[in-house]
Amino acid sequence: MTSQKTQNLKIAVVGDVHDQWEVEDGIALKHLGVDLVLFVGDFGNESVEVVRAIASLAIPKAVVMGNHDAWYTATEWGRKKCPYDRTKEDWVQAQLDLLGSTQVGYGKLDFPDWNLTVVGGRPFSWGGPEWKFADICRERYGVNSLEESAEKIFQAVKSAACDNIIFVGHNGPSGLGDRPEDPCGKDWHPIGGDFGDPDLAEAISLCLTTGKTIPLVTFGHMHRTLRHTKQVMRKAVFKSPEGIIYLNAATVPRIVEKQGVKLRNFSLVTLAENVVTQASLVWVGEDFQIVSQEIFYQRSPSVVPTL
């Protein structure tokens, strides 16, 4: 018998957290009535306690790690600023241990009740067309190049138990546009250029050859507020010719205070029969009610031909 969950699914995507996670966020997700929560990383600069709180969230979830989650480990300049003794502690591993199987970077998590597998992109990605700041992938995952990275993501696809694949990356894939306001467009000097992850794009392309369905690819990293202008915001959604919805969930800061009231944002995606019907950004107030909603994508109702 097909479960009700298979028919309709409400997904929350939590964009770059950057240390903005409170007990109230978990309560808000319960009030929103979501079935699944996807976290795109950047919890803070190796913020173990933030990750500990998120790991304890009692809602089905999948997580991928961002560049800030290896801030003091992945680069030489970061290691010089490291606030702890790296010979005695490993805050990156502490985060991974807390998250366990919910951390899907270079892996996957099956949700058979929904016939859905969440596949993670490259963990700790900084974005862009070059294999940069990626020593951590070699050290922890044995991955040495973008080509090997694409293959490792695709291996997770091939091991998926379900027919429908949602990809979660910290950064989005290349191929979504090269204007600074595009979902992964470069918004710092020199302005413009596609700063998406080519390995994630290749893995998605390979996935399409397997006959599996991809309703959603979601990510963060490239903040919606652009660095070079306040006139426009980054585009949050791109719909591919194949019908895949690409959603950038990085509305930062994700908690703001207006007139003494705290508001927290979540991206919400509704799936019906594993097709995205709506994607939006909501702000939740102190009473856990939605105070505003920005609809990024709404599926047009099917037109039934008249006889």
Sequence and secondary structure as in RCSB ss.txt:
>XXXX:A:sequence
MTSQKTQNLKIAVVGDVHDQWEVEDGIALKHLGVDLVLFVGDFGNESVEVVRAIASLAIPKAVVMGNHDAWYTAT
EWGRKKCPYDRTKEDWVQAQLDLLGSTQVGYGKLDFPDWNLTVVGGRPFSWGGPEWKFADICRERYGVNSLEESA
EKIFQAVKSAACDNIIFVGHNGPSGLGDRPEDPCGKDWHPIGGDFGDPDLAEAISLCLTTGKTIPLVTFGHMHRT
LRHTKQVMRKAVFKSPEGIIYLNAATVPRIVEKQGVKLRNFSLVTLAENVVTQASLVWVGEDFQIVSQEIFYQRS
PSVVPTL
>XXXX:A:secstr
   HHHHEEEEEEE   TT   HHHHHHHHHHT SEEEE S  SSS HHHHHHHHT  S EEE  BGGGGTTTSS
HHHHHT SS TTT  HHHHHHHHHGGGB BTSEEEEGGGTEEEEE  TTB  SSS  S HHHHHHH   SHHHHH
HHHHHHHHT SSSEEEEE SS BS S SSTTSTTB  SSS   B SBHHHHHHHHHHHTTT EEEEEEE SS SB
 SS SSSB   EEE TT  EEEE   SSSEEEETTEEEEEEEEEEEETTEEEEEEEEEE TTS EEEEEEEEE  
       
